[in-house]
Amino acid sequence: MKRPLQAVLLVLSGVGLLHAALLTDLYLRYVNDWMRPLLIASGAVLLLLGAAEAWSLRRPGRSRETDERHHEDHHGDGHGGDGHDHSGVPGVAWLLLLPALSLLFHAPPSLGAYTASRQATKPVVQQDEFDPLPATSPVPLTLRDFTSRVQQDREQALKGRTVRMTGFVTPGERGEGWYLTRLLINCCAADAQSVKVRIHGAPPPPADTWVTVVGTWHAGGTLGTSSAPVALDARTVSKVDRPANAYTDALPLSPPR
């Protein structure tokens, strides 16, 4: 790879990172929000390196004789050289151009139903005590809180309560029912884990559709123990906008439109 092309690749990569992390929220499709400063810093460094490389090619003191000597040093002059240029960057480095351009022009979407349907549900964290549920109805809950209360809350606070949760649609195996789903990440999309609540009593919307579901716990087993199904009898299912950060298990803060 020639030096001018190296400079172009560095600049495009830096601009792509800055576009995704500084000017938009595209970075949230791939990494957690705490990594934003690191992405901005990396983009700035790549941009500066590319600019420095381009500037070095235009130095006024660089004469043709100097260029020819540099060429002979790396290609051999018949007196000890091996006749091969070892100074260039491998051609495989061009593959870096693809993610840089995708961040600028066509960023891949966040992970969704395809990934969630092929993952085991995130294990429930052991919890001995739960805060009282608010008196409002329906009660806004995250999918993790609902799961923990269904299987661990000995007070059975969910019994008879109407709850409201938001997530995206994941079809069940062999087309049997569907799940309200969230994908959670620690660092990046590569370590995503799913949290799913089975939905009863409502036809499945298209896969990956973001919805808010209002309903009551689907009775089965003993509420507050591991025998209780993590499931909901839906009363209403309303389509909502996809959140900017799809890798969080956030409360449905506003009622569906």
TORNU-265015 format. One record per residue (C-alpha): x, y, z; residue in one letter; residue number from 1. Coordinates in steps of 0.5 Angstrom, whole numbers, plus 500, padded with zeros to 3 digits. Layout:
% TORNU-265015
+-----+-----+-----+----+-----+
!   x !   y !   z ! aa !   i !
+-----+-----+-----+----+-----+
!   X !   Y !   Z !  A ! NUM !
...
+-----+-----+-----+----+-----+
This chain:
% TORNU-265015
+-----+-----+-----+----+-----+
!   x !   y !   z ! aa !   i !
+-----+-----+-----+----+-----+
! 500 ! 500 ! 500 !  M !   1 !
! 503 ! 507 ! 498 !  K !   2 !
! 504 ! 512 ! 503 !  R !   3 !
! 498 ! 517 ! 500 !  P !   4 !
! 493 ! 511 ! 501 !  L !   5 !
! 496 ! 510 ! 508 !  Q !   6 !
! 494 ! 517 ! 510 !  A !   7 !
! 487 ! 517 ! 506 !  V !   8 !
! 486 ! 510 ! 510 !  L !   9 !
! 488 ! 513 ! 517 !  L !  10 !
! 484 ! 520 ! 516 !  V !  11 !
! 477 ! 516 ! 513 !  L !  12 !
! 478 ! 511 ! 520 !  S !  13 !
! 479 ! 517 ! 524 !  G !  14 !
! 473 ! 521 ! 521 !  V !  15 !
! 468 ! 514 ! 521 !  G !  16 !
! 470 ! 514 ! 529 !  L !  17 !
! 468 ! 521 ! 530 !  L !  18 !
! 462 ! 521 ! 526 !  H !  19 !
! 459 ! 515 ! 530 !  A !  20 !
! 462 ! 517 ! 537 !  A !  21 !
! 462 ! 525 ! 537 !  L !  22 !
! 456 ! 527 ! 532 !  L !  23 !
! 451 ! 521 ! 532 !  T !  24 !
! 449 ! 516 ! 537 !  D !  25 !
! 451 ! 510 ! 532 !  L !  26 !
! 457 ! 507 ! 537 !  Y !  27 !
! 451 ! 505 ! 542 !  L !  28 !
! 450 ! 499 ! 537 !  R !  29 !
! 456 ! 496 ! 538 !  Y !  30 !
! 459 ! 498 ! 545 !  V !  31 !
! 457 ! 501 ! 552 !  N !  32 !
! 456 ! 508 ! 553 !  D !  33 !
! 462 ! 509 ! 558 !  W !  34 !
! 467 ! 507 ! 552 !  M !  35 !
! 465 ! 514 ! 548 !  R !  36 !
! 471 ! 518 ! 550 !  P !  37 !
! 475 ! 512 ! 548 !  L !  38 !
! 472 ! 512 ! 541 !  L !  39 !
! 473 ! 520 ! 541 !  I !  40 !
! 480 ! 519 ! 543 !  A !  41 !
! 482 ! 514 ! 538 !  S !  42 !
! 478 ! 517 ! 532 !  G !  43 !
! 482 ! 524 ! 534 !  A !  44 !
! 489 ! 520 ! 534 !  V !  45 !
! 487 ! 517 ! 527 !  L !  46 !
! 485 ! 523 ! 524 !  L !  47 !
! 492 ! 527 ! 527 !  L !  48 !
! 496 ! 521 ! 524 !  L !  49 !
! 493 ! 521 ! 517 !  G !  50 !
! 494 ! 529 ! 517 !  A !  51 !
! 501 ! 528 ! 519 !  A !  52 !
! 502 ! 523 ! 514 !  E !  53 !
! 499 ! 527 ! 509 !  A !  54 !
! 503 ! 533 ! 511 !  W !  55 !
! 510 ! 529 ! 511 !  S !  56 !
! 509 ! 528 ! 503 !  L !  57 !
! 509 ! 535 ! 502 !  R !  58 !
! 515 ! 537 ! 506 !  R !  59 !
! 518 ! 543 ! 501 !  P !  60 !
! 525 ! 540 ! 503 !  G !  61 !
! 524 ! 533 ! 500 !  R !  62 !
! 527 ! 533 ! 493 !  S !  63 !
! 527 ! 528 ! 488 !  R !  64 !
! 534 ! 526 ! 490 !  E !  65 !
! 532 ! 524 ! 497 !  T !  66 !
! 526 ! 520 ! 494 !  D !  67 !
! 530 ! 516 ! 489 !  E !  68 !
! 535 ! 515 ! 495 !  R !  69 !
! 529 ! 512 ! 499 !  H !  70 !
! 527 ! 508 ! 494 !  H !  71 !
! 534 ! 505 ! 493 !  E !  72 !
! 534 ! 503 ! 500 !  D !  73 !
! 528 ! 499 ! 500 !  H !  74 !
! 529 ! 496 ! 493 !  H !  75 !
! 536 ! 494 ! 493 !  G !  76 !
! 541 ! 497 ! 489 !  D !  77 !
! 545 ! 491 ! 487 !  G !  78 !
! 550 ! 491 ! 493 !  H !  79 !
! 547 ! 487 ! 498 !  G !  80 !
! 539 ! 489 ! 497 !  G !  81 !
! 534 ! 483 ! 496 !  D !  82 !
! 530 ! 487 ! 491 !  G !  83 !
! 524 ! 487 ! 495 !  H !  84 !
! 520 ! 493 ! 499 !  D !  85 !
! 519 ! 491 ! 506 !  H !  86 !
! 517 ! 498 ! 508 !  S !  87 !
! 510 ! 498 ! 506 !  G !  88 !
! 503 ! 496 ! 509 !  V !  89 !
! 500 ! 489 ! 508 !  P !  90 !
! 495 ! 489 ! 503 !  G !  91 !
! 490 ! 486 ! 508 !  V !  92 !
! 490 ! 493 ! 511 !  A !  93 !
! 485 ! 495 ! 506 !  W !  94 !
! 480 ! 491 ! 510 !  L !  95 !
! 480 ! 497 ! 515 !  L !  96 !
! 477 ! 501 ! 510 !  L !  97 !
! 470 ! 497 ! 510 !  L !  98 !
! 468 ! 499 ! 517 !  P !  99 !
! 471 ! 506 ! 516 !  A ! 100 !
! 466 ! 507 ! 510 !  L ! 101 !
! 460 ! 503 ! 514 !  S ! 102 !
! 460 ! 508 ! 520 !  L ! 103 !
! 460 ! 514 ! 515 !  L ! 104 !
! 455 ! 511 ! 510 !  F ! 105 !
! 451 ! 505 ! 512 !  H ! 106 !
! 452 ! 503 ! 519 !  A ! 107 !
! 450 ! 496 ! 521 !  P ! 108 !
! 444 ! 495 ! 526 !  P ! 109 !
! 444 ! 493 ! 533 !  S ! 110 !
! 443 ! 486 ! 535 !  L ! 111 !
! 436 ! 484 ! 535 !  G ! 112 !
! 431 ! 478 ! 535 !  A ! 113 !
! 436 ! 473 ! 531 !  Y ! 114 !
! 441 ! 474 ! 536 !  T ! 115 !
! 436 ! 473 ! 542 !  A ! 116 !
! 433 ! 467 ! 539 !  S ! 117 !
! 440 ! 463 ! 539 !  R ! 118 !
! 442 ! 465 ! 546 !  Q ! 119 !
! 440 ! 462 ! 553 !  A ! 120 !
! 437 ! 467 ! 558 !  T ! 121 !
! 441 ! 471 ! 562 !  K ! 122 !
! 441 ! 468 ! 569 !  P ! 123 !
! 437 ! 471 ! 575 !  V ! 124 !
! 442 ! 474 ! 580 !  V ! 125 !
! 440 ! 472 ! 587 !  Q ! 126 !
! 436 ! 477 ! 591 !  Q ! 127 !
! 433 ! 476 ! 598 !  D ! 128 !
! 430 ! 483 ! 599 !  E ! 129 !
! 425 ! 487 ! 594 !  F ! 130 !
! 423 ! 494 ! 595 !  D ! 131 !
! 415 ! 495 ! 595 !  P ! 132 !
! 412 ! 496 ! 588 !  L ! 133 !
! 409 ! 503 ! 587 !  P ! 134 !
! 402 ! 504 ! 588 !  A ! 135 !
! 401 ! 506 ! 580 !  T ! 136 !
! 398 ! 502 ! 575 !  S ! 137 !
! 400 ! 499 ! 571 !  P ! 138 !
! 407 ! 498 ! 575 !  V ! 139 !
! 413 ! 500 ! 570 !  P ! 140 !
! 418 ! 495 ! 571 !  L ! 141 !
! 424 ! 492 ! 567 !  T ! 142 !
! 425 ! 485 ! 564 !  L ! 143 !
! 430 ! 483 ! 570 !  R ! 144 !
! 426 ! 486 ! 575 !  D ! 145 !
! 420 ! 482 ! 573 !  F ! 146 !
! 424 ! 476 ! 572 !  T ! 147 !
! 427 ! 477 ! 579 !  S ! 148 !
! 420 ! 478 ! 583 !  R ! 149 !
! 417 ! 472 ! 579 !  V ! 150 !
! 422 ! 467 ! 581 !  Q ! 151 !
! 425 ! 470 ! 588 !  Q ! 152 !
! 420 ! 475 ! 591 !  D ! 153 !
! 417 ! 471 ! 597 !  R ! 154 !
! 412 ! 476 ! 598 !  E ! 155 !
! 409 ! 475 ! 592 !  Q ! 156 !
! 408 ! 483 ! 590 !  A ! 157 !
! 406 ! 482 ! 583 !  L ! 158 !
! 400 ! 477 ! 585 !  K ! 159 !
! 394 ! 481 ! 581 !  G ! 160 !
! 398 ! 487 ! 579 !  R ! 161 !
! 398 ! 490 ! 572 !  T ! 162 !
! 405 ! 491 ! 570 !  V ! 163 !
! 408 ! 495 ! 564 !  R ! 164 !
! 415 ! 493 ! 560 !  M ! 165 !
! 418 ! 495 ! 554 !  T ! 166 !
! 423 ! 491 ! 549 !  G ! 167 !
! 423 ! 488 ! 542 !  F ! 168 !
! 419 ! 482 ! 539 !  V ! 169 !
! 423 ! 475 ! 539 !  T ! 170 !
! 419 ! 469 ! 536 !  P ! 171 !
! 419 ! 463 ! 540 !  G ! 172 !
! 422 ! 456 ! 537 !  E ! 173 !
! 418 ! 453 ! 531 !  R ! 174 !
! 414 ! 459 ! 531 !  G ! 175 !
! 410 ! 458 ! 538 !  E ! 176 !
! 409 ! 464 ! 541 !  G ! 177 !
! 413 ! 470 ! 542 !  W ! 178 !
! 418 ! 474 ! 547 !  Y ! 179 !
! 419 ! 481 ! 550 !  L ! 180 !
! 426 ! 481 ! 550 !  T ! 181 !
! 432 ! 486 ! 552 !  R ! 182 !
! 439 ! 485 ! 550 !  L ! 183 !
! 444 ! 487 ! 555 !  L ! 184 !
! 452 ! 488 ! 554 !  I ! 185 !
! 458 ! 489 ! 559 !  N ! 186 !
! 463 ! 492 ! 554 !  C ! 187 !
! 461 ! 491 ! 547 !  C ! 188 !
! 456 ! 487 ! 542 !  A ! 189 !
! 460 ! 481 ! 542 !  A ! 190 !
! 458 ! 479 ! 550 !  D ! 191 !
! 451 ! 481 ! 549 !  A ! 192 !
! 446 ! 477 ! 553 !  Q ! 193 !
! 438 ! 476 ! 553 !  S ! 194 !
! 433 ! 477 ! 558 !  V ! 195 !
! 426 ! 475 ! 555 !  K ! 196 !
! 419 ! 474 ! 558 !  V ! 197 !
! 414 ! 470 ! 555 !  R ! 198 !
! 408 ! 473 ! 552 !  I ! 199 !
! 401 ! 470 ! 552 !  H ! 200 !
! 394 ! 472 ! 550 !  G ! 201 !
! 397 ! 477 ! 544 !  A ! 202 !
! 399 ! 475 ! 537 !  P ! 203 !
! 406 ! 476 ! 535 !  P ! 204 !
! 408 ! 483 ! 532 !  P ! 205 !
! 414 ! 482 ! 527 !  P ! 206 !
! 421 ! 480 ! 529 !  A ! 207 !
! 425 ! 486 ! 532 !  D ! 208 !
! 419 ! 491 ! 533 !  T ! 209 !
! 419 ! 495 ! 539 !  W ! 210 !
! 413 ! 494 ! 543 !  V ! 211 !
! 410 ! 496 ! 550 !  T ! 212 !
! 406 ! 490 ! 553 !  V ! 213 !
! 401 ! 491 ! 559 !  V ! 214 !
! 399 ! 485 ! 563 !  G ! 215 !
! 399 ! 481 ! 569 !  T ! 216 !
! 403 ! 475 ! 571 !  W ! 217 !
! 401 ! 469 ! 567 !  H ! 218 !
! 400 ! 464 ! 573 !  A ! 219 !
! 403 ! 457 ! 574 !  G ! 220 !
! 408 ! 454 ! 579 !  G ! 221 !
! 409 ! 458 ! 585 !  T ! 222 !
! 410 ! 465 ! 585 !  L ! 223 !
! 416 ! 467 ! 588 !  G ! 224 !
! 420 ! 461 ! 587 !  T ! 225 !
! 424 ! 458 ! 581 !  S ! 226 !
! 417 ! 454 ! 579 !  S ! 227 !
! 414 ! 460 ! 577 !  A ! 228 !
! 414 ! 462 ! 569 !  P ! 229 !
! 417 ! 468 ! 567 !  V ! 230 !
! 411 ! 470 ! 563 !  A ! 231 !
! 406 ! 475 ! 562 !  L ! 232 !
! 398 ! 475 ! 560 !  D ! 233 !
! 398 ! 481 ! 555 !  A ! 234 !
! 392 ! 486 ! 555 !  R ! 235 !
! 395 ! 491 ! 551 !  T ! 236 !
! 401 ! 491 ! 546 !  V ! 237 !
! 403 ! 498 ! 543 !  S ! 238 !
! 409 ! 499 ! 538 !  K ! 239 !
! 414 ! 504 ! 541 !  V ! 240 !
! 420 ! 507 ! 538 !  D ! 241 !
! 427 ! 504 ! 538 !  R ! 242 !
! 431 ! 507 ! 544 !  P ! 243 !
! 437 ! 510 ! 542 !  A ! 244 !
! 441 ! 505 ! 547 !  N ! 245 !
! 438 ! 498 ! 545 !  A ! 246 !
! 443 ! 495 ! 550 !  Y ! 247 !
! 440 ! 497 ! 556 !  T ! 248 !
! 434 ! 494 ! 560 !  D ! 249 !
! 431 ! 501 ! 562 !  A ! 250 !
! 424 ! 502 ! 565 !  L ! 251 !
! 418 ! 504 ! 560 !  P ! 252 !
! 418 ! 512 ! 562 !  L ! 253 !
! 413 ! 514 ! 558 !  S ! 254 !
! 406 ! 511 ! 556 !  P ! 255 !
! 406 ! 508 ! 549 !  P ! 256 !
! 402 ! 513 ! 544 !  R ! 257 !
+-----+-----+-----+----+-----+
